[in-house]
Amino acid sequence: MTGSYDDTASIMFEVSSDSFWEIGNYKRTVRRIDDGNRLCNDLMNCIHERARIEKSYAQQLTEWAKRWKQNTEKGPQYGTLERAWTAIMTEAEKVSELHLEVKGLLMSEDFEKVKNWQKEAFHKQMIGGFKETKEAEDGFRKAQKPWAKKLKEMDSIKKAYHAACKDEKLAISRENASKLDPNMNPETMKKLQDRVEKSNQEVQKIKEKYKKSLEELDKCTPQYIENMEQVFEQCQQFEEKRLGFFREVLLEVKKHLDLSTNPSYVGIYHDLEQTIQMADAEEDLKWWRSNNGPGMAMNWPQFEDWSVDLNRSLSKREKKKHTDGITLTGMNQTSEQAAQVSKHSSSYLSVPNSSVQSSCNPFDDEAEEEAVVEEEKNSSPVSEKKEEIKTKNISSCEKNKDSSDEDSTNPFCTDTNGNSNPFDEEPSPGIEVSVRALYDYEGQEQDELSFKAGDSLTKMGSEDEQGWCKGRLSSGQIGLYPANYVEEIQ
């Protein structure tokens, strides 16, 4: 202990007044206990903020995946590459679930762990502060009190000794000055010499007292060091527990944040890579050829004899097309039949197979133009004749429902199901809806619209099977646009 004290004593006289051993400088160690409690609050706030970030990121991933999955499904991409693209959104949904799990672990385990440890380590007092802080404060004060008392006494004697030395030096100076003065009274000279001798004696007396006080202080110093170190070691042990606990918590936080060690996380990207690797351009092109190209089946035209069953099937087929919203382009059979009726009003009406097939031919523009011209020339007599024939056929159908098959298959009379002539029906107008553009779009063809994100336009019909809609801009321009680029205005 003596060697330790000698080292410490030498340090005490060399260092500044900021030394731990100075009176009251132990308060920094005591304040560290309060700082430990504040750091617990800071760590809990840190974990809580990270948990909120994990939750927000998970929500953003989910919204992003939902939006782009819908866009991909409605978009023109197809086949195995569409599945690979969609797998990216599936990955986001699964990763979102993992980040929600991370958020839950941070709050339910790490946050609660710090909160419970803080409650067990720091005990609040009724008068304020913590019990651990007060115990450390009292321990240091008790260990320092005896040594501080001796130090105060020694400082007082040291000041008296230094004052006596100053008086002695002043007396000697006056005595030396009087010796140089020839007119100095001998009696005054005697008084000055007595003053020097008396000052010398006073200095020697206080010096001995000062040395004795310092020796007593030195004897108390080892015990002072031992007591102070004992209290300090208790504070160190308390701080060591906090540091070790914080290290443990931070490792747990790292474990929860590190998704690379999570088997589910690794499996997500393994599945994603396999799905993307399975994208096969050759297979997609083959699928397109079979479903939208030369590989599609075709009912090539063949010679067919006329029959009642064939006439009935053709009539039903045309009615179905008309109700599905398909506009008939070849209407020449009406004019032909009207002319035929004017010549042979007594015979039954029938629809030739050739006229039905030609009405669906997109290359039969010349025949349509001729039919339109003929209708314009004979519009009034033909329409009157058509109404007469229709009236006669309806009455004949009512009288002779079961008389013959030819009467039942007349396309111009009402059938047993109540279906009327498909050529007399008018197509229903489309419903216009106001929509807003979600993204910028630049038209690639002359019949396509161009607009910017946020622009308003009018939707003029339903979306077709390829994802296109007809619309009108605010400027009045009408054209086509991709349906997934807009949303309805609520």
Order of alpha helices (4+ residues) and beta strands (2+ residues): alpha-alpha-alpha-alpha-alpha-alpha-alpha-alpha-alpha-alpha-alpha-alpha-alpha-alpha-beta-beta-beta-beta-beta
